[in-house]
């Protein structure tokens, strides 16, 4: 089965998306970092003009939920006053850049990522969901995250540019990486890549130049987990949804200097020590770290079921990863999972070791039936 077409788009600040609870306004912090003042201002904006809920997305962005259409301009004004709208509106949607969180000013991640941001206007017109990973802190950490152009380490600590979907990449340096990426983007357009929308789909059917497939990337590295790091404490967020009041309380209590967001439903508070709190995930063994669930009803118009309460109830009962999806689009996890529950006309279908749009092994399951049979899922 093929994935159902998405009815929306990746929202931005200037082009929000309507959901079941109002507009979703996405904020793309530069280098995935917000100062303490920006965090507190964002929380205040969420409470004043939204539902008080902030999403932490798989692209390391933040989303203010529940904004009324009449308040959109006021939200933009608030974000601009916080210096959270640094781009020309035409370039904002292009800044889909993933970086691991432990970068430091002046290191290779910082240098490559900031040059890429500065040269976004040189990119050709690309499909709107295309993105970039600057993944240079040891072995690749972002391999399972959405990115079409990947700048990574090779086994000898050199650098490569790799097209998503290709097993090998092209040798680059700090000085040449962005030039090479721009060349690859032009190749993608010139070889009719936009018709296939994403790099991996295009590479599967269109051979890359031979010298772009010269070197294998380094072995993957495990992503961070909740706990203390050299830069501060990392906290987890169940389902990636944050209550603005709780975030403001935490950053104030820890006396953190800034917040770095990640694509793993984790955030790092710079200069903070780990704090024992029930508001966020602090235990690396918490089962909610391995459960994906989209907002579901009533927050999403495409969903026919409530998702997150059921996901919480099942999280500690299943020995394998779990994905609870409000519909077959699978926005929270568009990849195979050991156990996937898919909303369908008010009930759930069960997919094993597959994607939400794959053929189910059972259909028409109610939450009560799932809770009773959880040991057999």
C-alpha positions in Angstrom: 0.0 0.0 0.0 1.1 3.6 -0.6 1.1 6.4 1.9 -2.0 8.6 1.7 -1.4 12.1 0.5 -0.9 14.7 3.2 -3.6 17.4 3.1 -1.5 20.0 4.8 2.1 21.2 4.6 5.0 21.9 7.0 3.8 25.0 8.7 6.0 28.0 9.2 5.7 31.3 11.1 4.5 33.2 8.0 2.5 30.4 6.6 0.8 28.5 9.5 -1.4 25.5 9.1 -4.9 25.2 10.4 -5.5 22.2 12.7 -8.3 21.1 14.9 -7.3 23.5 17.7 -6.5 26.5 15.5 -3.4 27.6 13.6 -0.1 25.8 14.1 2.7 28.4 13.9 6.2 26.9 13.5 9.3 28.7 14.9 12.7 27.7 13.5 15.4 28.9 16.0 18.8 29.6 14.5 21.2 26.8 15.2 18.2 25.1 17.0 19.0 27.4 20.0 16.9 29.9 22.0 18.2 32.2 24.7 16.5 32.1 28.1 14.7 35.3 27.3 13.5 33.9 23.9 12.2 30.7 25.7 10.3 32.7 28.2 8.9 35.0 25.5 7.8 32.1 23.4 6.0 30.6 26.4 4.3 33.8 27.1 3.2 34.1 23.4 1.9 30.6 23.5 -0.2 31.3 26.6 -1.5 34.6 25.4 -2.4 33.8 21.8 -2.4 30.0 21.7 -3.6 27.0 23.7 -0.5 27.1 25.9 0.9 24.0 24.2 4.2 24.0 22.3 5.2 21.1 20.0 8.8 20.0 19.7 9.0 18.6 16.1 11.1 15.9 14.4 12.9 18.7 12.6 14.1 20.4 15.8 11.5 23.2 15.5 9.0 24.5 18.0 5.3 25.0 17.2 2.8 27.2 18.9 -0.6 25.5 18.8 -4.2 26.8 19.0 -3.6 30.3 17.5 -6.8 32.1 16.3 -6.5 33.4 12.7 -7.2 36.9 14.0 -4.2 36.6 16.3 -1.7 35.5 13.7 -0.3 39.0 13.1 0.1 39.5 16.8 2.0 36.3 17.1 4.4 37.3 14.3 4.9 40.7 16.0 5.8 38.9 19.3 8.2 36.5 17.6 9.8 39.4 15.7 10.4 41.2 19.0 12.1 38.1 20.3 14.4 37.9 17.2 12.8 34.6 16.3 12.0 35.7 12.8 15.5 36.3 11.4 14.8 35.4 7.8 13.3 37.0 4.8 9.8 35.4 4.6 10.7 33.9 1.3 13.7 32.1 2.8 12.1 31.0 6.1 10.7 27.8 4.8 14.1 26.8 3.3 15.8 26.7 6.7 15.2 23.0 7.4 18.6 22.3 8.8 19.2 19.6 11.4 22.3 19.6 13.7 23.2 17.5 16.8 23.0 19.6 20.0 26.5 19.5 21.3 28.0 22.0 18.8 30.1 24.9 20.0 30.8 28.4 18.6 33.4 28.2 15.8 33.5 24.4 15.5 32.9 22.6 12.1 29.2 22.1 12.7 28.8 25.8 13.5 30.9 26.9 10.5 29.1 24.7 7.9 25.6 25.3 9.2 26.0 29.1 9.4 27.4 29.3 5.9 24.5 27.2 4.6 22.0 29.5 6.3 23.8 32.5 4.7 23.6 31.0 1.3 20.0 29.6 1.2 19.1 32.2 -1.4 21.5 30.5 -3.8 19.5 27.3 -3.8 17.3 26.5 -6.8 13.6 26.0 -6.2 13.2 22.8 -4.3 10.1 20.9 -3.0 9.1 22.5 0.3 9.8 19.5 2.6 13.4 19.0 1.5 15.9 19.4 4.3 19.6 19.3 5.3 21.6 17.5 8.0 25.0 18.9 9.2 25.9 15.8 11.2 29.5 16.2 12.1 29.8 15.3 15.8 31.4 11.9 15.4 29.5 9.2 13.5 26.1 10.2 12.0 23.4 10.6 14.6 20.7 11.9 12.3 20.5 9.0 9.8 16.9 8.2 10.7 15.7 11.8 10.6 14.3 13.5 7.5 17.1 15.1 5.4 17.8 15.0 1.7 21.4 16.4 1.8 23.7 15.0 4.5 27.1 16.4 5.5 28.7 13.7 7.6 31.9 12.3 8.9 33.6 9.4 7.1 35.5 6.6 8.9 38.7 8.6 8.9 37.1 11.7 10.5 37.0 13.4 7.1 33.8 14.9 5.7 31.5 13.8 3.0 28.3 15.1 1.3 25.8 12.2 0.9 22.5 12.3 -1.0 19.8 10.7 1.1 19.2 7.2 -0.1 22.8 6.7 -1.3 25.2 4.5 0.6 28.3 6.6 -0.2 29.1 10.2 -0.5 31.4 12.8 -2.0 34.6 14.0 -0.2 34.3 17.6 0.9 35.9 20.0 3.4 34.6 22.7 5.6 35.4 25.2 2.9 33.8 23.2 0.0 30.8 21.5 1.7 28.2 24.2 1.0 29.4 24.7 -2.6 29.1 20.9 -3.2 25.6 20.9 -1.6 24.5 23.7 -3.9 25.8 21.7 -6.9 23.9 18.7 -5.8 20.7 20.7 -5.4 21.1 22.0 -9.0 21.7 18.4 -10.2 18.5 17.3 -8.4 16.5 20.0 -10.3 18.2 19.4 -13.6 17.5 15.7 -13.5 13.8 16.1 -12.7 14.1 15.4 -9.0 11.3 17.7 -8.0 8.8 15.4 -9.8 9.7 12.7 -7.2 9.7 15.3 -4.3 12.5 13.8 -2.1 16.1 12.9 -2.7 15.9 9.2 -1.7 13.1 8.6 -4.2 15.0 10.3 -6.9 18.3 8.5 -6.2 16.5 5.2 -6.4 15.8 5.8 -10.0 18.5 8.3 -11.1 22.3 7.4 -11.0 24.4 9.9 -9.1 27.8 11.0 -10.6 30.4 8.4 -9.8 32.6 10.7 -7.7 29.6 11.5 -5.5 29.7 7.9 -4.4 33.3 7.6 -3.4 33.4 7.2 0.4 31.2 5.4 3.0 30.1 7.4 6.1 31.3 6.6 9.5 29.4 4.1 11.6 26.2 5.6 13.1 26.4 7.0 16.6 23.6 6.7 19.1 21.7 9.9 19.6 21.7 11.7 23.0 19.5 10.6 25.9 18.2 12.4 29.0 21.0 13.2 31.5 23.9 15.6 32.1 26.3 16.6 29.3 29.3 18.8 28.9 27.0 21.7 27.9 24.1 21.1 30.3 21.2 18.8 31.1 19.0 17.0 28.5 15.3 16.5 29.2 12.8 14.4 27.3 9.3 15.4 26.2 6.5 12.8 26.0 5.1 12.8 22.4 7.0 16.1 21.8 4.3 18.2 23.4 5.3 20.8 26.0 3.1 22.9 28.3 4.4 26.4 28.1 4.0 27.0 31.8 6.0 23.9 32.7 8.8 24.9 30.3 9.0 28.4 31.8 9.1 27.0 35.3 11.9 24.5 34.4 14.2 27.0 32.6 13.7 29.4 35.5 14.3 26.8 38.2 17.5 25.4 36.6 18.9 28.9 35.9 19.7 27.8 32.4 21.3 30.3 30.0 19.6 28.9 26.8 17.7 26.0 25.3 18.8 23.8 22.4 16.1 21.7 20.7 16.6 18.4 19.0 14.7 16.1 16.6 14.5 13.3 19.2 11.8 14.9 21.5 14.7 16.1 23.7 16.0 19.5 24.6 19.2 20.6 26.2 19.3 23.4 28.8 22.7 25.1 28.6 24.5 25.5 31.9 21.9 23.5 33.8 22.2 20.4 36.0 19.6 17.6 35.7 16.6 18.4 37.9 14.3 15.7 39.2 10.9 16.7 37.8 7.7 15.0 36.8 7.1 17.6 34.1 9.6 16.1 31.7 11.4 12.8 31.1 14.7 12.5 33.1 15.1 8.7 33.1 16.8 7.1 30.1 14.7 3.9 30.7 11.3 5.7 30.6 9.2 3.7 28.1 7.6 7.0 26.7 11.0 7.7 25.0 10.2 4.8 22.6 6.5 5.6 21.9 5.4 7.8 19.0 1.9 9.3 18.9 0.5 12.1 16.8 -1.9 14.7 18.4 -5.0 12.7 17.3 -8.5 14.1 17.9 -9.5 16.7 18.6 -6.2 18.5 17.7 -6.0 17.1 14.2 -8.8 17.2 11.6 -7.5 14.1 9.8 -7.6 11.8 12.9 -10.7 9.8 14.0 -9.3 8.6 17.3 -7.7 9.9 20.5 -4.1 8.7 20.5 -1.9 9.9 23.4 -3.9 8.6 26.3 -3.9 5.2 24.8 -0.2 5.4 24.0 0.5 6.3 27.7 -1.5 3.3 28.9 0.2 0.9 26.6 3.8 2.3 26.8 4.9 0.3 29.8 3.1 -2.9 28.7 4.8 -3.5 25.4 8.4 -4.8 25.1 8.8 -3.3 21.6 8.5 0.2 20.2 4.9 1.5 19.7 3.4 4.0 17.3 -0.2 5.2 17.7 -1.3 7.1 14.6 -4.6 9.1 14.3 -4.8 8.1 10.6 -2.9 6.2 7.9 -0.6 9.2 7.0 1.6 8.4 10.0 2.9 11.9 10.6 4.5 11.1 13.9 6.5 8.2 12.5 6.4 7.6 8.7 8.6 4.6 9.0 8.2 0.9 10.0 7.6 0.2 13.7 7.3 -3.1 15.6 3.7 -2.3 16.6 1.6 0.4 14.9 -2.0 1.3 15.8 -3.8 3.3 13.1 -7.0 5.2 13.6 -9.7 4.1 11.2 -13.3 5.4 11.5 -13.1 5.6 15.3 -11.3 2.4 15.9 -7.8 1.1 15.4 -6.1 -1.2 12.9 -3.0 -3.1 14.0 0.1 -3.2 11.8 3.1 -5.3 12.7 6.6 -4.4 11.7 5.3 -2.0 9.1 4.2 1.6 8.4 0.8 3.1 9.1 -0.4 2.7 5.6 0.7 -0.9 5.3 -1.9 -3.8 5.4 -3.1 -4.4 9.0 -3.2 -7.9 10.6 -6.2 -6.9 12.7 -8.9 -4.2 12.2 -11.7 -2.5 14.2 -10.0 -2.7 17.6 -11.4 -0.4 20.3 -9.2 1.1 23.1 -10.8 -1.3 25.6 -9.9 -4.3 23.5 -6.4 -3.1 23.0 -5.9 -2.6 26.7 -7.2 -6.0 27.5 -5.1 -7.7 24.8 -1.9 -5.6 25.2 0.2 -8.6 26.1 -0.8 -10.2 22.8 -0.1 -7.2 20.5 
